[in-house]
Amino acid sequence: MTNEWNTVFYIGFSSDLRGRIYSHKEKLIEGFVKRYKLTKLVYYECEGNRVGVLAREKQLKRWSRAKKIALIKKTNPDFKDLYDKL
């Protein structure tokens, strides 16, 4: 997730992505996402098992900002909000 200026990024996982993003958009969850006004889903991946999801989350969190932006731009070069396409 990111904000409307694409300046801050958040990486997380959920078994209910649509519900989780809705909660963030409506500011129902306190924390980082609410504090930095992260309301756009600009990238997501689907993985079948919890172990794989956690490993991928840790991997992405270690990446540089530039590498994260490059990954997003491969599938969403305009940083459009993908929430409605879920």
CORKAGI-V314822 format. One record per backbone hydrogen bond with DSSP energy under -1.0 kcal/mol. NH is the residue of the N-H (numbers start at 1). CO is the residue of the C=O. E is the energy in kcal/mol with one decimal. If there is no record, write none. Layout:
BEGIN
nh->NH co->CO e->E
nh->NH co->CO e->E
END
This chain:
BEGIN
nh->2 co->40 e->-2.1
nh->6 co->3 e->-1.5
nh->10 co->1 e->-2.1
nh->20 co->16 e->-2.7
nh->21 co->17 e->-2.8
nh->22 co->18 e->-2.2
nh->23 co->19 e->-2.3
nh->24 co->20 e->-1.9
nh->25 co->21 e->-3.1
nh->26 co->22 e->-2.4
nh->27 co->24 e->-1.3
nh->28 co->23 e->-3.0
nh->35 co->31 e->-2.8
nh->36 co->32 e->-2.3
nh->37 co->34 e->-1.1
nh->38 co->33 e->-2.6
nh->39 co->2 e->-1.1
nh->40 co->2 e->-2.6
nh->53 co->49 e->-2.2
nh->54 co->50 e->-2.7
nh->55 co->51 e->-2.1
nh->56 co->52 e->-2.2
nh->57 co->53 e->-2.7
nh->58 co->54 e->-2.3
nh->59 co->55 e->-2.2
nh->60 co->56 e->-2.8
nh->61 co->57 e->-2.3
nh->62 co->58 e->-1.1
nh->68 co->64 e->-2.1
nh->69 co->65 e->-2.5
nh->70 co->66 e->-2.3
nh->71 co->67 e->-1.9
nh->72 co->68 e->-2.2
nh->73 co->69 e->-2.7
nh->74 co->70 e->-1.1
nh->75 co->72 e->-1.1
nh->76 co->72 e->-2.6
nh->79 co->76 e->-2.0
nh->82 co->41 e->-3.6
nh->85 co->82 e->-1.6
nh->86 co->83 e->-1.7
END
